[in-house]
Amino acid sequence: MGARVAISPYARKRAQELGVDPARVQGTGPGGRITAADVQSAAAHPSAPATPVPGKAEPLAAAAERPAPTGPPAVEPLAALVAERYRVDLTGVAGTGEDGRITVPDVMAARSGKPAPVRPPADEELPPLHVTPDEADVEEASFRLKTQARIVVASKHVIPHFYVTRSVDATALLARKAALKETLGATVTHLLLLACVRAIEKHPEVNRSYDRGKVIRWKGIHLGIAADTPDGLTVAVLHDAQQLSLREIVARSQALVEKARAGKLTAEERRHPTFTVTNLGMFDVEHFQPIINPPSAITLGVASAIEQPVVRRGGISIAHVMRLTASCDHRIVEGVHAAAFLRDLRDLLEDPDGLLAGQS
């Protein structure tokens, strides 16, 4: 019996589809595991020898005999933007992403002339599930879902999260809900976005990002808005929100969410959220802690406004209490920054008249 071949489940499936013998493929994944990209390469060059191990010299004769790849390369949207920005020719660039897609590290490697690191799938560290047809139906995840999975895994692995929660008395805010909906088409989410902009303007330290030893101080407030879509969670970005009135926030955010749900967001409309808001208030959620959406240093989780007793001036009354939880990147945000930001955000939301001053 031959030696067991180390190959990911998806790579094995692709090998079957493309008629590639895994025993003839040299894996480039962790521990020499065969990835989907290795299978794709073997299928594209059937007469070529096994894919060389990274760091090991390839015979010159084999390299000379390998046919040049044909057809346009598959490129991730952000990688395409980076390539355009730096005028990098992607012809002949080998992608290390899912299904051999060209990623941002691949583009930067092509620009610098250094090889890009091999990036395993988001779930590569977990043992594969072996499921029979009687147990479950299995289908390939969409590219959007794979991308989202990779982002959240990387976020939790790389970013040190800490959480700060603040309760807000939303009674006065909800009392204005019907009137604002009628006059401006605004919902509680739109008021939250406006309040976040005002609070960020008071605390610019939460509108920064940390990236490989560099502190990025963003010149604009680019609000990431988490939207539920048929293909999963997507974040649309409302750029330069500090320049917008409430009416403009309503119009532009509604258009972005509609495009997100239709799967029509452009790469630019996803680019660089400096602060992200995810609202589960419509689902009777008391509290939750979101995963940070990079490059945002804070992702704000908004729970439901729930009726409960509160103490006011020594007496007990009923109020609508909404809990806000800031998931913070401890590399760039300190606890005192998050606490001060949430304090002022609470004050803005508890004084809707002041928040809406000048809005019409």
C-alpha positions as CSV (number, residue, x, y, z in Angstrom):
1,M,0.0,0.0,0.0
2,G,1.3,3.5,-0.9
3,A,2.2,6.2,1.6
4,R,-0.7,8.3,2.8
5,V,-0.9,11.6,1.0
6,A,-1.4,14.7,3.1
7,I,-4.0,16.8,1.3
8,S,-6.8,19.1,2.3
9,P,-10.4,18.0,1.7
10,Y,-11.1,20.7,-0.8
11,A,-7.8,20.0,-2.6
12,R,-8.7,16.3,-2.8
13,K,-12.1,17.3,-4.3
14,R,-10.4,19.5,-6.9
15,A,-8.0,16.8,-7.7
16,Q,-10.9,14.4,-8.5
17,E,-12.6,17.1,-10.6
18,L,-9.5,17.9,-12.6
19,G,-8.2,14.3,-12.9
20,V,-5.0,15.0,-11.0
21,D,-3.2,12.2,-9.1
22,P,-2.4,13.7,-5.6
23,A,0.6,11.2,-5.3
24,R,2.3,13.2,-8.1
25,V,1.7,16.6,-6.5
26,Q,4.3,18.2,-4.2
27,G,2.4,20.1,-1.4
28,T,3.4,23.6,-0.4
29,G,1.1,23.8,2.7
30,P,2.1,23.3,6.3
31,G,4.0,20.1,6.7
32,G,4.0,19.6,3.0
33,R,0.2,19.3,2.8
34,I,-1.2,19.6,-0.7
35,T,-3.5,22.6,-1.2
36,A,-6.0,23.5,-3.8
37,A,-3.4,25.9,-5.4
38,D,-1.0,23.0,-5.8
39,V,-3.7,20.9,-7.5
40,Q,-4.5,23.8,-9.8
41,S,-0.9,24.2,-10.7
42,A,-0.5,20.5,-11.4
43,A,-3.6,20.5,-13.6
44,A,-2.4,23.5,-15.6
45,H,1.0,21.9,-16.2
46,P,0.4,18.2,-16.5
47,S,3.8,17.4,-18.2
48,A,5.7,19.4,-15.6
49,P,7.3,17.7,-12.6
50,A,5.8,18.0,-9.1
51,T,5.5,21.5,-7.7
52,P,8.8,22.3,-5.9
53,V,8.9,22.8,-2.2
54,P,9.3,26.5,-1.2
55,G,13.0,27.3,-0.6
56,K,14.2,24.3,-2.7
57,A,15.9,25.0,-6.0
58,E,14.0,23.8,-9.1
59,P,16.0,22.2,-11.9
60,L,16.6,24.7,-14.7
61,A,15.5,22.2,-17.3
62,A,12.2,21.6,-15.6
63,A,11.6,25.3,-15.3
64,A,12.4,25.9,-18.9
65,E,10.0,23.2,-20.1
66,R,7.0,24.4,-18.0
67,P,4.5,26.1,-20.3
68,A,3.5,29.7,-19.6
69,P,0.1,30.1,-17.8
70,T,-2.7,31.3,-20.1
71,G,-5.8,33.4,-19.4
72,P,-6.2,36.3,-17.0
73,P,-5.2,35.6,-13.4
74,A,-7.9,35.4,-10.7
75,V,-7.4,38.4,-8.4
76,E,-9.0,39.4,-5.1
77,P,-10.7,42.8,-5.3
78,L,-8.4,44.6,-2.8
79,A,-5.3,43.0,-4.5
80,A,-6.5,44.5,-7.8
81,L,-6.7,47.9,-6.3
82,V,-3.2,47.6,-4.8
83,A,-1.8,46.4,-8.1
84,E,-3.4,49.4,-9.9
85,R,-2.1,51.8,-7.2
86,Y,1.5,50.5,-7.5
87,R,1.3,49.7,-11.3
88,V,2.2,46.1,-10.8
89,D,1.8,43.9,-13.8
90,L,0.0,40.7,-12.6
91,T,0.9,38.7,-15.7
92,G,2.6,35.6,-14.5
93,V,2.1,36.3,-10.8
94,A,1.3,33.1,-8.9
95,G,-1.5,33.5,-6.5
96,T,-1.3,32.0,-3.0
97,G,-4.9,32.6,-2.1
98,E,-8.0,30.3,-2.3
99,D,-8.1,28.5,-5.6
100,G,-4.9,30.2,-6.6
101,R,-6.3,33.8,-6.4
102,I,-3.7,36.6,-6.3
103,T,-3.8,38.3,-2.9
104,V,-2.4,41.6,-1.6
105,P,0.8,39.9,-0.3
106,D,1.3,38.4,-3.8
107,V,1.1,41.9,-5.3
108,M,3.5,43.4,-2.8
109,A,5.9,40.4,-3.3
110,A,5.8,41.0,-7.1
111,R,6.5,44.7,-6.5
112,S,9.5,43.9,-4.2
113,G,10.8,40.9,-6.1
114,K,10.6,38.7,-3.0
115,P,8.4,35.5,-2.8
116,A,5.1,35.9,-1.0
117,P,4.4,33.8,2.1
118,V,2.2,30.8,1.6
119,R,-1.2,31.5,3.2
120,P,-3.2,28.4,4.3
121,P,-7.0,28.4,4.3
122,A,-8.7,29.9,7.3
123,D,-9.6,26.5,8.8
124,E,-6.3,24.8,8.0
125,E,-5.4,24.4,11.7
126,L,-8.6,22.4,12.5
127,P,-8.8,18.7,11.6
128,P,-11.0,18.1,8.5
129,L,-14.5,16.8,9.0
130,H,-15.3,13.5,7.3
131,V,-19.0,13.5,6.6
132,T,-21.0,10.8,4.8
133,P,-23.9,11.6,2.4
134,D,-26.3,10.1,5.0
135,E,-25.1,12.6,7.7
136,A,-25.3,15.9,5.8
137,D,-25.4,17.7,2.5
138,V,-22.1,19.4,1.8
139,E,-21.5,22.2,-0.7
140,E,-18.7,24.5,-1.6
141,A,-18.8,27.8,0.4
142,S,-19.1,31.0,-1.6
143,F,-16.0,33.2,-2.2
144,R,-17.6,35.9,0.0
145,L,-18.1,33.4,2.9
146,K,-14.5,32.1,2.5
147,T,-13.2,35.6,2.6
148,Q,-15.2,36.5,5.7
149,A,-14.0,33.4,7.4
150,R,-10.4,34.2,6.7
151,I,-10.8,37.8,8.0
152,V,-12.4,36.8,11.3
153,V,-9.9,34.0,12.0
154,A,-7.0,36.4,11.3
155,S,-8.6,39.1,13.4
156,K,-8.9,36.8,16.5
157,H,-5.5,35.3,15.9
158,V,-3.6,38.6,15.4
159,I,-5.5,41.3,17.2
160,P,-5.6,41.4,21.1
161,H,-9.3,42.1,21.8
162,F,-10.6,43.7,24.9
163,Y,-14.2,44.8,25.6
164,V,-15.9,47.7,27.2
165,T,-19.7,47.9,27.7
166,R,-21.8,50.9,28.5
167,S,-25.6,51.1,29.1
168,V,-27.6,53.9,27.4
169,D,-31.0,55.1,28.5
170,A,-32.6,55.2,25.0
171,T,-36.1,56.2,26.2
172,A,-35.9,59.8,24.8
173,L,-34.2,58.6,21.6
174,L,-37.0,56.1,20.9
175,A,-39.6,58.8,21.6
176,R,-38.3,60.6,18.5
177,K,-38.2,57.4,16.4
178,A,-41.6,57.8,14.6
179,A,-41.1,61.5,13.8
180,L,-37.6,61.0,12.4
181,K,-38.8,58.1,10.3
182,E,-41.5,60.2,8.8
183,T,-39.5,63.4,8.2
184,L,-36.0,62.0,7.3
185,G,-36.5,58.3,6.8
186,A,-34.1,57.8,9.7
187,T,-34.0,54.8,12.0
188,V,-32.2,54.2,15.3
189,T,-29.2,52.8,13.4
190,H,-28.9,56.1,11.5
191,L,-29.0,58.1,14.7
192,L,-26.3,55.8,16.1
193,L,-24.1,56.4,13.1
194,L,-24.5,60.2,13.5
195,A,-23.7,59.9,17.2
196,C,-20.6,57.7,16.5
197,V,-19.3,60.4,14.1
198,R,-19.7,63.1,16.7
199,A,-18.1,61.0,19.5
200,I,-15.2,60.0,17.2
201,E,-14.6,63.7,16.4
202,K,-14.1,64.3,20.2
203,H,-11.8,61.2,20.4
204,P,-9.7,60.9,17.3
205,E,-7.5,58.4,19.1
206,V,-10.2,55.7,18.3
207,N,-10.0,56.6,14.6
208,R,-6.5,55.1,14.2
209,S,-5.1,51.7,13.1
210,Y,-2.0,49.7,13.9
211,D,-0.2,48.0,11.0
212,R,3.1,46.3,11.2
213,G,4.8,48.8,13.6
214,K,3.0,51.8,12.1
215,V,0.3,54.0,13.6
216,I,-2.2,55.1,10.9
217,R,-4.1,58.3,11.8
218,W,-7.0,58.5,9.4
219,K,-7.9,61.9,8.0
220,G,-11.6,60.9,7.5
221,I,-14.1,58.9,9.5
222,H,-15.0,55.9,7.4
223,L,-17.9,54.1,9.0
224,G,-18.2,50.3,8.4
225,I,-21.8,49.2,8.5
226,A,-22.3,45.5,9.0
227,A,-25.1,44.3,6.7
228,D,-26.8,40.9,6.7
229,T,-27.0,39.5,3.1
230,P,-28.1,36.1,1.6
231,D,-24.4,35.2,1.4
232,G,-23.5,36.2,5.0
233,L,-22.3,39.2,6.8
234,T,-20.8,42.0,4.7
235,V,-19.4,45.4,5.7
236,A,-20.2,48.4,3.5
237,V,-18.1,51.5,4.2
238,L,-19.6,55.0,4.4
239,H,-16.6,57.2,3.6
240,D,-16.0,60.6,5.1
241,A,-19.0,60.4,7.3
242,Q,-17.9,63.5,9.2
243,Q,-18.9,65.6,6.2
244,L,-22.5,64.3,6.1
245,S,-25.8,65.5,7.6
246,L,-28.2,63.0,9.0
247,R,-30.3,63.1,5.8
248,E,-27.1,62.3,3.8
249,I,-26.2,59.5,6.2
250,V,-29.6,58.0,5.7
251,A,-29.5,58.2,1.9
252,R,-26.0,56.9,1.4
253,S,-26.1,54.2,4.0
254,Q,-29.4,52.8,2.6
255,A,-27.9,52.7,-0.9
256,L,-24.8,50.9,0.4
257,V,-26.8,48.3,2.3
258,E,-29.1,47.7,-0.7
259,K,-26.0,47.1,-2.9
260,A,-24.5,44.8,-0.3
261,R,-27.6,42.7,-0.1
262,A,-27.6,42.5,-3.9
263,G,-23.9,41.5,-4.0
264,K,-23.0,44.6,-5.9
265,L,-20.6,46.4,-3.6
266,T,-17.4,47.6,-5.3
267,A,-14.0,47.1,-3.8
268,E,-13.9,50.9,-3.0
269,E,-17.2,50.6,-1.1
270,R,-15.6,48.0,1.1
271,R,-12.3,49.7,1.5
272,H,-10.7,50.9,4.8
273,P,-13.5,51.1,7.5
274,T,-11.9,53.1,10.3
275,F,-14.7,52.4,12.8
276,T,-17.3,49.6,12.4
277,V,-20.9,49.4,13.7
278,T,-22.9,46.2,13.9
279,N,-26.4,46.5,15.2
280,L,-28.5,43.5,16.4
281,G,-31.0,45.7,18.2
282,M,-33.9,44.4,16.0
283,F,-33.4,40.8,17.3
284,D,-34.0,41.3,21.1
285,V,-30.3,40.8,21.9
286,E,-29.3,41.9,25.4
287,H,-25.5,41.9,24.9
288,F,-22.9,40.7,22.4
289,Q,-19.2,41.1,21.7
290,P,-18.3,41.4,18.0
291,I,-15.0,40.4,16.4
292,I,-13.0,43.4,15.3
293,N,-13.3,44.3,11.6
294,P,-9.8,45.4,10.6
295,P,-8.5,48.0,9.9
296,S,-11.0,49.4,12.4
297,A,-9.5,49.7,15.9
298,I,-13.0,49.5,17.4
299,T,-16.1,47.5,16.3
300,L,-19.2,48.6,18.2
301,G,-21.8,46.1,19.0
302,V,-25.3,47.5,19.5
303,A,-27.8,45.5,21.4
304,S,-31.6,45.9,21.8
305,A,-33.3,48.7,23.8
306,I,-35.0,46.6,26.4
307,E,-37.5,47.8,29.1
308,Q,-36.1,47.4,32.6
309,P,-36.2,49.2,35.9
310,V,-33.6,52.0,36.5
311,V,-32.9,54.2,39.5
312,R,-33.4,58.0,38.9
313,R,-33.0,60.6,41.6
314,G,-33.5,58.0,44.3
315,G,-36.6,56.4,42.7
316,I,-37.2,53.4,40.5
317,S,-38.8,53.9,37.0
318,I,-39.0,51.9,33.7
319,A,-36.7,52.9,30.9
320,H,-35.5,51.4,27.5
321,V,-31.9,50.4,28.2
322,M,-29.5,49.7,25.3
323,R,-26.1,48.2,25.8
324,L,-23.2,49.2,23.6
325,T,-20.1,47.1,23.6
326,A,-16.8,48.3,22.1
327,S,-14.5,45.5,20.9
328,C,-11.1,47.2,20.9
329,D,-7.7,46.5,19.4
330,H,-5.4,46.8,22.5
331,R,-2.4,47.5,20.2
332,I,-3.7,50.9,19.5
333,V,-6.6,51.6,21.8
334,E,-6.3,51.8,25.6
335,G,-9.1,51.2,28.1
336,V,-9.3,54.8,29.1
337,H,-9.8,55.8,25.4
338,A,-12.6,53.3,24.9
339,A,-14.3,54.3,28.2
340,A,-14.2,58.0,27.4
341,F,-15.5,57.4,23.9
342,L,-18.4,55.4,25.2
343,R,-19.2,57.9,27.9
344,D,-19.6,60.7,25.3
345,L,-21.4,58.4,22.9
346,R,-23.9,57.6,25.7
347,D,-24.3,61.4,26.4
348,L,-25.1,62.1,22.8
349,L,-27.7,59.3,22.5
350,E,-29.4,60.3,25.8
351,D,-29.8,63.9,24.5
352,P,-31.4,63.5,21.1
353,D,-32.3,67.2,21.0
354,G,-28.6,68.1,21.2
355,L,-27.6,65.4,18.8
356,L,-30.2,66.5,16.2
357,A,-29.5,70.2,16.5
358,G,-29.1,71.7,13.1
359,Q,-30.5,68.6,11.3
360,S,-33.6,69.1,9.2
